[in-house]
Amino acid sequence: MDVVIAGIGQTSVGEHWHVSLRELAFQAIEAARVDAGGLLPQALFVGNMLAPKVSGQAHLGVLIADFAGLRGIEAYTIEAAGASGGAALRAGYLAVKSGFVDVALVVGVEKLTDKVGPEVESAIATSLDSDYEAVQGVTPLAQAAMIMRRYFYEYEVPQNALAGFPVTAHANGVGNSHAMFRKALKPGLYERVGMLSEPLNMFDAAPDADGAAAVLLTRAELIPPDASPTPVRIAGSSIATDTLSLHDRPDPLDFRAARISVGQACHQAGIVIGEMDFFELCDIYSVYAALSLEAAGLAERGQGWVLAEEGQISLKGRIPISTLGGVKARGNPWGATGVYQVVEAVQQLRGEAGVNQVPAAEKALVQCLGGPASTAVTHVLTAL
């Protein structure tokens, strides 16, 4: 039984000070339902990371179902840090795949501007090991900086070797009307910008943002005849986990869960990694992009940055990434990111990516990460 994505919807990513969390989710849901010809879901899966701490709101399943006019359906929240959206998609996929649900609605939503400053940083730090990392003052950004420093040391990587990742993301963000940043980086700007946590500078980290994205999952034969978009098949789906604490890993530069989930999703889809036409990866930090390419088997260990330096990750390169700006230029709505990635991949596979269209795109690899690949969710999407 094939599970297909029949409809997609998204809000712009940014600072939505005057829009509530439930309103953001509703906007994405309505767009997805219209796109799917009015399909009515029997189940709602919400991907969210921060609402209880930042918005003071838990129980998002019933909140959003009620506000969206879907009272009575099965609905609940799935949390897996930055991989929450991808995990919610996995739950929706399994619900339809099992036959228990005909139409599943997946929405990822985050509203970070309900708080500002240290309260937001404290909420984001809950994705780390509280007893051994967060309590010591470690934040996800500081942790990424330590990983980046180790990467430079271990593989003797040049200081500005990761510049190609944000440069590529921002170049692609120009053509995405929903992206937070739609301006390319000027040559040499990466080298001159200020540090956030050495050696990680402000272009090495994605900006926190508000946003919501939604997809409707069903079986191909249930799509209304008046639904115009071509459905996209979820050919493979996998979640894998690693240690929560970075210090418990034998090798902090080995994104083991990312590697396992890619292997499982590709095996399920019957597709080898070299057949992928593009890769929507987790570029929340530049070093994570490099490590994700290596974990997927698209680059040797310590050589992920070379793909960026040589232009192999551009829209017309060997393996395009962040094709509509990625997390870096689109913005990082944390728990919603995984759903945004899938929406953007569907746009590519439908041929609707405009100036950002990957030529002849038929197979997509999509992966979101919770923490430094403590959770990794990977999906393989194919055009029908």
C-alpha positions in Angstrom: 0.0 0.0 0.0 1.5 3.3 -1.1 1.2 6.4 1.1 1.1 9.6 -0.9 1.3 13.3 0.0 -1.9 14.7 -1.5 -1.7 18.3 -0.3 0.8 20.8 1.2 0.6 24.1 2.9 2.9 26.5 4.7 3.1 30.0 6.2 6.0 32.3 5.6 8.8 31.8 8.2 9.6 34.8 10.3 8.6 36.8 13.4 4.8 36.6 13.5 4.3 38.8 16.6 0.5 39.3 16.0 -0.4 35.8 15.0 -1.1 33.1 17.5 0.2 29.5 17.4 -3.2 28.1 16.6 -3.7 30.6 13.8 -0.4 29.8 12.2 -1.3 26.1 12.3 -4.7 26.8 10.9 -3.3 28.8 7.9 -1.0 25.9 6.9 -3.8 23.3 7.4 -6.3 25.3 5.2 -3.7 25.6 2.5 -3.0 21.9 2.5 -6.6 20.9 2.5 -7.3 23.2 -0.5 -4.3 21.8 -2.3 -5.7 18.3 -1.7 -9.1 19.0 -3.1 -10.8 19.4 0.3 -9.7 16.0 1.8 -11.0 15.6 5.4 -8.6 13.9 7.8 -9.5 11.3 10.4 -6.3 11.9 12.4 -4.1 14.9 13.2 -0.4 14.6 14.2 1.2 17.8 15.5 5.0 18.3 15.5 6.1 20.8 18.1 9.0 21.2 20.4 8.6 24.4 22.4 5.0 25.4 23.0 4.7 24.2 26.6 7.8 26.3 27.6 7.5 29.3 25.2 3.8 29.6 24.5 2.6 28.2 27.8 0.5 25.7 25.9 0.5 22.0 25.8 -2.3 19.7 24.5 -1.8 21.0 21.0 -3.6 18.2 19.3 -7.0 19.2 20.6 -6.2 22.9 20.5 -5.5 22.8 16.8 -8.1 20.3 15.8 -10.8 22.4 17.5 -9.6 25.7 15.9 -9.4 24.0 12.5 -13.0 22.8 12.7 -11.9 19.1 13.1 -13.4 18.4 16.5 -13.7 14.7 17.3 -10.8 13.4 15.3 -7.8 11.6 16.8 -5.2 14.3 17.5 -2.0 14.6 19.6 1.4 16.1 19.7 4.7 14.4 18.9 8.0 15.9 20.3 11.5 14.9 19.2 13.3 18.2 19.6 14.3 19.6 16.2 13.1 16.4 14.6 9.5 16.8 15.9 8.0 17.6 12.5 9.7 14.6 10.8 8.5 12.4 13.7 5.0 13.6 13.3 5.2 12.8 9.5 6.4 9.3 10.4 3.4 8.8 12.7 1.0 10.0 10.0 2.7 7.7 7.5 2.4 4.7 9.7 -1.3 5.5 10.5 -2.1 5.5 6.7 0.2 2.6 5.9 -1.4 0.4 8.5 -4.9 0.9 7.1 -6.3 2.2 10.3 -6.5 5.8 8.9 -7.5 6.8 5.4 -6.4 10.4 5.6 -3.9 11.8 8.1 -3.1 15.5 8.6 0.4 16.4 9.8 1.2 19.9 10.9 4.5 21.3 12.3 4.1 24.5 14.2 6.3 26.7 16.4 5.8 30.2 17.8 9.1 31.4 19.3 8.2 35.0 19.5 5.8 34.4 22.4 9.0 34.9 24.5 12.3 36.7 23.9 15.9 36.4 25.1 17.0 34.0 27.9 13.6 32.3 28.2 13.8 31.1 24.6 17.4 29.9 25.0 16.4 28.0 28.2 13.5 26.4 26.3 15.7 25.3 23.4 18.3 23.9 25.8 15.7 21.4 27.0 16.6 19.3 23.9 20.0 18.6 25.6 20.7 16.3 28.5 19.5 18.5 31.4 21.6 16.8 34.1 24.9 16.8 32.3 24.8 19.4 29.6 22.1 22.1 30.0 22.7 22.5 33.8 26.3 23.3 33.0 25.3 26.1 30.7 25.6 24.3 27.4 23.2 25.4 24.7 22.7 23.7 21.3 24.7 26.5 19.6 27.6 26.1 22.0 27.5 22.4 21.5 27.6 22.8 17.7 30.6 25.1 18.1 32.4 22.4 20.1 31.6 19.9 17.4 32.8 22.3 14.7 36.1 22.9 16.5 36.6 19.2 16.8 35.8 18.7 13.1 38.4 21.3 12.1 41.0 19.7 14.4 40.3 16.1 13.6 40.4 16.5 9.8 42.7 19.5 9.5 39.9 21.5 7.8 40.7 25.1 6.7 39.1 27.8 8.9 36.5 29.0 6.4 35.9 25.7 4.8 32.2 25.5 5.7 31.3 28.9 4.1 29.8 27.1 1.1 26.9 25.8 3.1 25.4 29.2 4.2 26.4 30.8 0.8 24.4 28.0 -1.0 21.5 28.3 1.4 21.2 32.0 1.1 21.5 31.9 -2.7 18.6 29.4 -2.8 16.6 31.4 -0.3 16.3 34.3 -2.8 13.8 32.3 -4.8 11.6 31.2 -1.9 8.8 33.6 -1.1 8.3 31.9 2.3 11.9 32.2 3.4 12.9 34.5 6.3 16.1 35.7 4.4 15.8 36.3 0.7 19.2 37.9 0.0 22.4 36.2 -1.2 25.6 36.6 0.7 28.1 39.0 -0.8 31.6 37.5 -1.6 33.9 37.6 1.4 31.1 38.5 3.9 31.3 35.1 5.6 35.0 35.7 6.5 34.2 39.1 8.0 31.1 38.4 10.1 31.2 38.2 13.9 31.4 35.1 16.0 28.6 33.6 18.0 30.6 30.9 19.7 34.1 30.4 18.2 34.6 29.0 15.6 30.9 29.2 14.7 29.9 32.6 13.3 26.5 34.2 12.7 26.2 32.7 9.2 26.9 29.2 10.5 23.7 29.2 12.6 20.1 29.3 11.4 17.8 32.0 12.9 15.0 31.0 15.2 11.6 31.8 13.8 7.8 31.2 13.8 6.0 29.2 11.2 3.7 26.3 10.4 3.7 23.8 7.6 1.2 21.0 6.8 0.8 17.9 4.6 -2.1 15.6 4.0 -1.4 11.9 3.6 -3.6 9.3 2.1 -3.7 6.5 -0.6 -3.7 7.5 -4.2 -7.1 6.1 -4.9 -8.7 8.3 -2.3 -7.5 11.6 -3.8 -10.5 13.6 -5.1 -10.7 13.8 -8.9 -10.7 17.6 -8.8 -7.4 17.8 -6.9 -5.0 19.2 -9.5 -1.5 18.6 -8.0 0.3 15.3 -8.8 0.7 13.3 -5.5 4.1 12.4 -4.2 4.8 9.0 -2.8 6.6 8.4 0.5 8.7 5.5 -0.6 10.8 5.2 2.6 10.5 6.3 6.2 12.8 5.7 9.2 13.6 7.1 12.7 16.8 6.2 14.5 18.3 7.4 17.7 21.7 7.8 19.3 22.8 8.9 22.8 21.3 12.1 24.1 24.6 13.3 25.7 27.4 14.0 23.2 30.0 12.9 25.8 28.5 9.3 25.8 29.5 8.8 22.1 32.7 7.0 21.1 33.0 9.5 18.2 31.2 12.9 18.4 31.7 13.4 14.7 29.9 10.3 13.7 26.2 11.1 13.2 25.3 7.4 13.7 21.5 7.8 13.9 21.5 9.9 10.7 23.5 7.1 8.9 21.2 4.4 10.2 18.0 6.2 9.3 19.2 7.0 5.7 20.2 3.4 5.2 16.8 2.1 6.5 14.7 4.6 4.4 16.7 3.9 1.2 16.4 0.1 1.7 12.7 0.4 2.2 12.4 2.5 -0.9 14.6 0.2 -3.0 16.8 3.2 -3.9 20.5 3.6 -3.4 21.9 6.9 -2.1 23.6 7.8 -5.4 20.2 7.8 -7.2 18.9 10.8 -5.1 18.3 13.9 -7.1 18.5 16.3 -4.1 18.9 16.2 -0.3 17.0 18.4 2.1 19.2 18.1 5.1 19.5 19.7 8.6 21.7 22.7 8.1 20.7 24.4 11.4 24.5 24.7 11.8 27.0 24.5 8.9 29.0 21.7 10.5 25.8 19.6 10.8 25.3 19.9 7.0 28.8 18.5 6.4 28.3 15.7 8.9 24.9 14.8 7.5 26.4 14.5 4.0 29.1 12.2 5.4 26.6 10.1 7.4 24.5 9.6 4.3 27.4 8.3 2.4 27.6 11.2 0.0 31.1 12.2 1.2 34.0 10.5 2.9 34.5 11.2 6.6 36.0 14.7 7.0 35.3 15.6 3.4 31.7 16.9 3.5 32.9 20.4 3.3 34.6 19.7 0.0 31.2 19.2 -1.7 30.3 22.8 -0.7 33.6 24.2 -1.7 33.5 22.6 -5.1 29.9 23.7 -5.8 28.6 20.1 -5.9 25.6 21.0 -3.6 24.3 23.8 -5.9 20.9 23.5 -7.7 22.7 22.1 -10.7 25.4 20.2 -8.8 25.9 16.5 -8.1 23.7 16.5 -5.0 21.7 19.8 -4.5 20.9 20.6 -0.9 18.8 23.2 0.9 17.1 23.8 -2.5 14.7 26.5 -1.2 17.1 28.0 1.3 17.2 25.2 3.9 17.0 25.9 7.6 19.6 28.6 7.3 17.9 30.9 4.9 14.2 29.8 5.3 14.6 30.1 9.1 14.4 27.5 11.9 10.9 27.0 13.3 12.3 24.1 15.3 9.5 21.5 15.7 8.0 22.5 12.4 11.2 22.3 10.4 10.8 18.6 9.3 7.4 19.4 7.8 8.7 22.4 5.9 11.5 20.3 4.4 8.9 17.8 3.1 6.7 20.6 1.7 9.7 22.0 -0.2 10.7 18.6 -1.4 7.2 18.0 -2.7 7.4 21.4 -4.6 10.5 20.1 -6.3 9.1 16.8 -7.2 5.9 18.5 -8.6 8.1 20.8 -10.7 6.7 23.8 -8.7 10.0 25.2 -7.3 10.3 28.0 -9.9 13.7 29.5 -10.3 14.9 27.0 -7.7 13.8 23.9 -9.6 16.2 21.0 -9.5 16.4 19.7 -13.1 14.4 16.4 -13.6 13.8 15.9 -9.9 12.2 12.5 -9.3 13.8 11.2 -6.0 14.3 13.2 -2.8 16.1 12.5 0.4 14.7 14.5 3.4 16.2 14.4 6.9 15.7 16.4 10.1 17.7 16.0 13.3 16.9 16.4 17.0 20.0 17.7 18.6 23.4 16.5 17.1 21.6 13.6 15.5 20.4 12.3 18.8 17.2 11.6 16.8 17.3 11.4 13.0 14.2 11.1 10.9 14.7 10.3 7.2 12.1 10.1 4.4 12.6 9.1 0.7 10.0 10.8 -1.6 9.4 9.9 -5.2 7.4 11.5 -8.0 4.5 9.4 -9.3 
